[in-house]
Amino acid sequence: MPDAARLARIRTRAYLLWLDDACPEGLADEYWQRARTAEALERMAGIGSKAPTSASQPAPHRAGTAVLHSA
C-alpha cells in the first residue's frame, strides 16, 4: 500500500500533467496512471520525486472540470 507522501506526490504530478494539457475532462484515470508510472520509474532509478513548490497546494476544484482521485 502506498504511503501518504507517495500518494501526495502522485496526486500533484497528475494534477500538473492535467494542467499542462489544458485541463481535459474525463481523463482523470489516465493522468493518475501516467503520474504513478513516472513516480515508480523515478523511485526505481533512485531519483525521488519532488513536486515544484508552486504546486504544493493544488488550485480548488472548478465546476465542470475533472477531479483527480486515487486508484
MODELLER restraints for C-alpha pairs under 7 A, 6 or more apart:
rsr = mdl.restraints
at = mdl.atoms
rsr.add(forms.Gaussian(group=physical.xy_distance, feature=features.Distance(at['CA:9:A'], at['CA:49:A']), mean=6.91, stdev=0.5))
rsr.add(forms.Gaussian(group=physical.xy_distance, feature=features.Distance(at['CA:9:A'], at['CA:51:A']), mean=6.60, stdev=0.5))
rsr.add(forms.Gaussian(group=physical.xy_distance, feature=features.Distance(at['CA:10:A'], at['CA:35:A']), mean=5.38, stdev=0.5))
rsr.add(forms.Gaussian(group=physical.xy_distance, feature=features.Distance(at['CA:10:A'], at['CA:36:A']), mean=5.78, stdev=0.5))
rsr.add(forms.Gaussian(group=physical.xy_distance, feature=features.Distance(at['CA:10:A'], at['CA:39:A']), mean=6.69, stdev=0.5))
rsr.add(forms.Gaussian(group=physical.xy_distance, feature=features.Distance(at['CA:12:A'], at['CA:51:A']), mean=6.85, stdev=0.5))
rsr.add(forms.Gaussian(group=physical.xy_distance, feature=features.Distance(at['CA:12:A'], at['CA:55:A']), mean=6.84, stdev=0.5))
rsr.add(forms.Gaussian(group=physical.xy_distance, feature=features.Distance(at['CA:13:A'], at['CA:35:A']), mean=5.55, stdev=0.5))
rsr.add(forms.Gaussian(group=physical.xy_distance, feature=features.Distance(at['CA:13:A'], at['CA:51:A']), mean=6.89, stdev=0.5))
rsr.add(forms.Gaussian(group=physical.xy_distance, feature=features.Distance(at['CA:14:A'], at['CA:31:A']), mean=5.05, stdev=0.5))
rsr.add(forms.Gaussian(group=physical.xy_distance, feature=features.Distance(at['CA:14:A'], at['CA:32:A']), mean=5.22, stdev=0.5))
rsr.add(forms.Gaussian(group=physical.xy_distance, feature=features.Distance(at['CA:14:A'], at['CA:35:A']), mean=5.05, stdev=0.5))
rsr.add(forms.Gaussian(group=physical.xy_distance, feature=features.Distance(at['CA:15:A'], at['CA:68:A']), mean=6.98, stdev=0.5))
rsr.add(forms.Gaussian(group=physical.xy_distance, feature=features.Distance(at['CA:17:A'], at['CA:31:A']), mean=6.69, stdev=0.5))
rsr.add(forms.Gaussian(group=physical.xy_distance, feature=features.Distance(at['CA:18:A'], at['CA:31:A']), mean=6.44, stdev=0.5))
rsr.add(forms.Gaussian(group=physical.xy_distance, feature=features.Distance(at['CA:25:A'], at['CA:65:A']), mean=5.85, stdev=0.5))
rsr.add(forms.Gaussian(group=physical.xy_distance, feature=features.Distance(at['CA:25:A'], at['CA:66:A']), mean=5.17, stdev=0.5))
rsr.add(forms.Gaussian(group=physical.xy_distance, feature=features.Distance(at['CA:26:A'], at['CA:66:A']), mean=6.15, stdev=0.5))
rsr.add(forms.Gaussian(group=physical.xy_distance, feature=features.Distance(at['CA:28:A'], at['CA:66:A']), mean=6.24, stdev=0.5))
rsr.add(forms.Gaussian(group=physical.xy_distance, feature=features.Distance(at['CA:28:A'], at['CA:67:A']), mean=6.58, stdev=0.5))
rsr.add(forms.Gaussian(group=physical.xy_distance, feature=features.Distance(at['CA:28:A'], at['CA:68:A']), mean=5.14, stdev=0.5))
rsr.add(forms.Gaussian(group=physical.xy_distance, feature=features.Distance(at['CA:39:A'], at['CA:49:A']), mean=6.27, stdev=0.5))
rsr.add(forms.Gaussian(group=physical.xy_distance, feature=features.Distance(at['CA:42:A'], at['CA:48:A']), mean=5.61, stdev=0.5))
rsr.add(forms.Gaussian(group=physical.xy_distance, feature=features.Distance(at['CA:42:A'], at['CA:49:A']), mean=6.52, stdev=0.5))
